[in-house]
């Protein structure tokens, strides 16, 4: 006797088949380096796979030396690494100007500039324009 439920007669759907086969393929093709990184540190499992580049910047007349992933924007570096939150992330497309900083005296949208592109340059944020509590 056949069931009236069509799902019981079909077995696995195409969607289920694709999900399972994609998972098996991904696991089979994952390099052992990636698997070891995933096992060792769940927080930074793939971050360690990216090469970090040395970066020397002067921000608000203070020198900084670090190693950074090449894909990090100047905006994210200023906000997340240096905790200079006066520079804002507005549109993230270079249209609003909320992320504007001075690089070697020139106005730059920091959301469109990679941090590593500014190697050796002098960056001034809104915090660097202040004289004490006064702009």
N, C-alpha and C positions, 0 to 999 in steps of 0.2 A: 504494500500500500504506500502510495506517495503522500507526502505531507502537502498541505495546502500553502505552506509558507515557502515562497520561491527562494528565499535566502538559504534554506536548508538543502535545496536541490542544486545549488550552484557551486558549493565548495567555497574556495577563496575567491573574492572578487578581484578584478584587475588592479584596483587600488591597493588591496592587501598584498597582492603579488609584487607590485612595483615597490611598495614600502620595504618588504622583506628582502627582495633582491638588491635594492639600492643599499640597504644596510650591510648585507653580506659583501657586496662589492667594495663599499667604503672601507670596511674593516680589512678586507684582503689587500687593498691597495695602499693602506696607511703605512708609511715608513716606520721602521722600528724606532727611530729617533722620536717620532711624534708619540708613539705609544709609551715610551719610557718617560717622556715629559709629562704626559697625562697621568701616569701613575705616580710620579714623584711629587708634583705640586699641582693641585686642582685649580688654584687661583690663577696661576700663570702658565697653564699647560701649553699654550701656543705662543705666548709672548717670548719665551726663551728661544724659539725657533728663528725669530727675526734678528738680524744683525744690528747691533747698536753702534752708532757713530759718535766719536768724540765731538763735543761742542764747547766752544769758548765764546762767551758773550759778556758784554758789559751792559748791565741793566740798571738804570738809574744811578750811574756812576759807581756801581759795585760789580766786580768781576765774578763770573760764575764759570766753573769747569764741570762738565758732566758727560755722560754717555747717554745717547737718546736714540730711539727708533727713528728711522728716516721719514716715517709717515706722520709724525707728530707736528701739528701746526704750531706756529709761534704763539697764537692765542692760547692753545691748550697748555703749552709749556709754561707760559706766564701765570696762568690761573691755577693749574694743578700742581706744578712742581715748585714754583716760586711763591705761590699763594698771593699773587698780586691781582686781586679781584676787581680793581677799578676798571680794568679793560673788560668789556662785556661781550657776551656771545649773543648777538641779536638774530640776524637772519642766517648767518653762517654761509652766505653767498656773496659777500662783499658789496651789498647794496645799501645797508642801513648806516654804516659808519660807526656803530657802537664799539667796534673792536680796534679803532684807529690808534696807532702808536707812531712814534717817530723812530726811524731807523737811519742813523747817521744824518739826522736833521731833516729827512724826507718823510712825508706822511705815507703810511702803509696800512692796508687792511690786514691785520694780523691773522684773520681767519683764512686768508688766501695765501699766506706765506708759510712755507715749511720752516721749522726752527733751524734745521741744518743749513738752509740757504743764507742764514744770517751769521755764519761763522765769522768770528773776529769783529763783528760790528757793534756799534753802540746803540742800544735801544732805550728809549725814554717812554715810560707809561704815564698815566695821569698822576700816579703817586710820585713820580719823579719831578713833576711840575710844581708840586706843592712846596711852600716855604713854611715848614711847621704845620699849622692848621689853616694856613691861608694859601689860596691859589694865586 
